Amino acid sequence: MEGEAPASSAEAVERETAERRRERRRTLVQAVLDWSPVLARLTTIVMQHLS
């Protein structure tokens, strides 16, 4: 990294914020994928009950 100007603190904070946002999104997507069979079954039960 020689020859590069050091990043300003604002740029560093923005980069960290973006990384946290990506991590949160990955966690949310993984949770939805993990729970999708359960949610599908629950939806089926509710729809059968309401029919």
Short mmCIF file of the C-alpha atoms (twelve columns), coordinates in Angstrom:
data_MODEL
# 
_entry.id   MODEL 
# 
loop_
_atom_site.group_PDB 
_atom_site.id 
_atom_site.type_symbol 
_atom_site.label_atom_id 
_atom_site.label_alt_id 
_atom_site.label_comp_id 
_atom_site.label_asym_id 
_atom_site.label_seq_id 
_atom_site.Cartn_x 
_atom_site.Cartn_y 
_atom_site.Cartn_z 
_atom_site.pdbx_PDB_model_num 
ATOM 1  C CA . MET A 1  0.000   0.000   0.000  1 
ATOM 2  C CA . GLU A 2  2.930   2.251   -0.437 1 
ATOM 3  C CA . GLY A 3  2.194   5.349   -2.431 1 
ATOM 4  C CA . GLU A 4  -1.473  5.430   -1.408 1 
ATOM 5  C CA . ALA A 5  -2.830  8.249   0.674  1 
ATOM 6  C CA . PRO A 6  -4.223  7.095   4.011  1 
ATOM 7  C CA . ALA A 7  -8.001  6.926   4.067  1 
ATOM 8  C CA . SER A 8  -9.741  9.666   5.954  1 
ATOM 9  C CA . SER A 9  -11.676 8.685   9.040  1 
ATOM 10 C CA . ALA A 10 -14.949 9.466   7.226  1 
ATOM 11 C CA . GLU A 11 -14.036 7.039   4.454  1 
ATOM 12 C CA . ALA A 12 -13.061 4.399   6.987  1 
ATOM 13 C CA . VAL A 13 -16.338 4.811   8.868  1 
ATOM 14 C CA . GLU A 14 -18.306 4.626   5.618  1 
ATOM 15 C CA . ARG A 15 -16.451 1.474   4.604  1 
ATOM 16 C CA . GLU A 16 -17.081 -0.141  7.999  1 
ATOM 17 C CA . THR A 17 -20.750 0.832   7.850  1 
ATOM 18 C CA . ALA A 18 -21.111 -0.695  4.386  1 
ATOM 19 C CA . GLU A 19 -19.432 -3.906  5.569  1 
ATOM 20 C CA . ARG A 20 -21.764 -4.164  8.588  1 
ATOM 21 C CA . ARG A 21 -24.748 -3.614  6.279  1 
ATOM 22 C CA . ARG A 22 -23.579 -6.410  3.954  1 
ATOM 23 C CA . GLU A 23 -23.022 -8.731  6.922  1 
ATOM 24 C CA . ARG A 24 -26.482 -7.959  8.319  1 
ATOM 25 C CA . ARG A 25 -28.041 -8.650  4.911  1 
ATOM 26 C CA . ARG A 26 -26.178 -11.975 4.627  1 
ATOM 27 C CA . THR A 27 -27.373 -12.949 8.099  1 
ATOM 28 C CA . LEU A 28 -30.981 -12.043 7.272  1 
ATOM 29 C CA . VAL A 29 -30.926 -13.963 3.978  1 
ATOM 30 C CA . GLN A 30 -29.429 -16.993 5.708  1 
ATOM 31 C CA . ALA A 31 -32.098 -16.867 8.433  1 
ATOM 32 C CA . VAL A 32 -34.874 -16.714 5.834  1 
ATOM 33 C CA . LEU A 33 -33.377 -19.660 3.955  1 
ATOM 34 C CA . ASP A 34 -32.994 -21.656 7.168  1 
ATOM 35 C CA . TRP A 35 -36.572 -20.980 8.261  1 
ATOM 36 C CA . SER A 36 -38.279 -21.213 4.849  1 
ATOM 37 C CA . PRO A 37 -39.419 -24.869 5.220  1 
ATOM 38 C CA . VAL A 38 -40.897 -24.072 8.628  1 
ATOM 39 C CA . LEU A 39 -42.641 -20.963 7.317  1 
ATOM 40 C CA . ALA A 40 -43.958 -22.871 4.300  1 
ATOM 41 C CA . ARG A 41 -45.411 -25.589 6.539  1 
ATOM 42 C CA . LEU A 42 -46.909 -23.027 8.902  1 
ATOM 43 C CA . THR A 43 -48.503 -21.204 5.965  1 
ATOM 44 C CA . THR A 44 -49.979 -24.483 4.720  1 
ATOM 45 C CA . ILE A 45 -51.471 -25.232 8.134  1 
ATOM 46 C CA . VAL A 46 -52.969 -21.757 8.429  1 
ATOM 47 C CA . MET A 47 -54.442 -21.897 4.933  1 
ATOM 48 C CA . GLN A 48 -55.975 -25.312 5.620  1 
ATOM 49 C CA . HIS A 49 -57.450 -24.020 8.841  1 
ATOM 50 C CA . LEU A 50 -58.951 -20.966 7.133  1 
ATOM 51 C CA . SER A 51 -60.413 -22.989 4.233  1 
# 
